[in-house]
Amino acid sequence: MAIETRDEYFMDRALQAATDAGRKGEVPIGAVVVHEGEIVAVAGNRRERDHDPTAHAEVLALRMAGRVLGTWRLMECTLYVTLEPCPMCMGACINSRVGRLVFACRDQKAGAAVSCYEMGTDDRLNHRIVITEGVRQRAASGLLSNFFASLRNGGRQIVVGELSS
């Protein structure tokens, strides 16, 4: 399977986790950790449910991957996430030595991979991460836009293409 096809496949799984999180009232962000071509962890945001400011999808998936693989060193892993990681999550990626990060859409307000900061490629830090962006960008961006539009509409579901009155 070509890298692009493989990236889309795993990002689709992250989008499923994001959709599930959104249905539970969480900001719809999903993350998947892949090791040697196999999914070892899947998580969606759980901040609201767990009352935990650190319960971002990326952190939860990295924790799970560490337990499954029996190590905190995830150098041979790829993290797929639907939104560019924040500084906390990029710190977790660096500290866990993630080898590659693939994300769908940029976060212009808090993105720490390429948008606001470039933590994954900063030579001052002890680890560099190969970063790929834009995989399933439209789907992830639409999921987030619809979620926040729904909140602004008092919880009413927004259908893509729906005309406003």
Solvent accessible surface area in square Angstrom, and as a share of the most:
residue,aa,sasa,rsa
1,M,153,0.68
2,A,60,0.47
3,I,95,0.48
4,E,119,0.53
5,T,71,0.41
6,R,81,0.30
7,D,4,0.02
8,E,64,0.29
9,Y,125,0.48
10,F,9,0.04
11,M,0,0.00
12,D,52,0.27
13,R,80,0.29
14,A,0,0.00
15,L,21,0.11
16,Q,102,0.45
17,A,7,0.06
18,A,0,0.00
19,T,39,0.23
20,D,61,0.32
21,A,5,0.04
22,G,19,0.18
23,R,186,0.68
24,K,133,0.56
25,G,47,0.45
26,E,5,0.02
27,V,36,0.21
28,P,2,0.01
29,I,19,0.10
30,G,0,0.00
31,A,0,0.00
32,V,0,0.00
33,V,0,0.00
34,V,9,0.05
35,H,40,0.18
36,E,143,0.64
37,G,43,0.41
38,E,117,0.52
39,I,60,0.31
40,V,25,0.15
41,A,2,0.02
42,V,36,0.20
43,A,11,0.09
44,G,15,0.14
45,N,8,0.04
46,R,84,0.31
47,R,90,0.33
48,E,112,0.50
49,R,142,0.52
50,D,54,0.28
51,H,166,0.74
52,D,40,0.21
53,P,103,0.65
54,T,48,0.28
55,A,0,0.00
56,H,32,0.14
57,A,0,0.00
58,E,8,0.04
59,V,14,0.08
60,L,28,0.14
61,A,0,0.00
62,L,13,0.06
63,R,109,0.40
64,M,66,0.29
65,A,0,0.00
66,G,14,0.14
67,R,169,0.62
68,V,89,0.51
69,L,55,0.27
70,G,67,0.64
71,T,50,0.29
72,W,123,0.43
73,R,124,0.45
74,L,3,0.02
75,M,100,0.45
76,E,131,0.59
77,C,3,0.02
78,T,21,0.12
79,L,0,0.00
80,Y,4,0.01
81,V,0,0.00
82,T,1,0.01
83,L,27,0.13
84,E,3,0.01
85,P,1,0.00
86,C,23,0.14
87,P,56,0.35
88,M,72,0.32
89,C,0,0.00
90,M,0,0.00
91,G,16,0.16
92,A,27,0.21
93,C,0,0.00
94,I,8,0.04
95,N,97,0.50
96,S,15,0.10
97,R,58,0.21
98,V,0,0.00
99,G,22,0.22
100,R,49,0.18
101,L,0,0.00
102,V,0,0.00
103,F,0,0.00
104,A,0,0.00
105,C,9,0.06
106,R,112,0.41
107,D,30,0.16
108,Q,127,0.56
109,K,187,0.79
110,A,36,0.28
111,G,0,0.00
112,A,0,0.00
113,A,1,0.01
114,V,39,0.22
115,S,31,0.20
116,C,59,0.36
117,Y,121,0.46
118,E,106,0.48
119,M,43,0.19
120,G,0,0.00
121,T,71,0.41
122,D,29,0.15
123,D,116,0.60
124,R,211,0.77
125,L,64,0.32
126,N,103,0.53
127,H,29,0.13
128,R,109,0.40
129,I,4,0.02
130,V,97,0.56
131,I,41,0.21
132,T,43,0.25
133,E,71,0.32
134,G,39,0.37
135,V,22,0.13
136,R,91,0.33
137,Q,78,0.35
138,R,212,0.77
139,A,51,0.40
140,A,1,0.01
141,S,38,0.24
142,G,26,0.25
143,L,44,0.22
144,L,20,0.10
145,S,64,0.41
146,N,41,0.21
147,F,30,0.13
148,F,80,0.33
149,A,23,0.18
150,S,15,0.10
151,L,105,0.52
152,R,182,0.66
153,N,68,0.35
154,G,75,0.72
155,G,50,0.48
156,R,137,0.50
157,Q,141,0.63
158,I,37,0.19
159,V,98,0.56
160,V,118,0.68
161,G,71,0.68
162,E,70,0.32
163,L,166,0.83
164,S,109,0.70
165,S,162,1.05
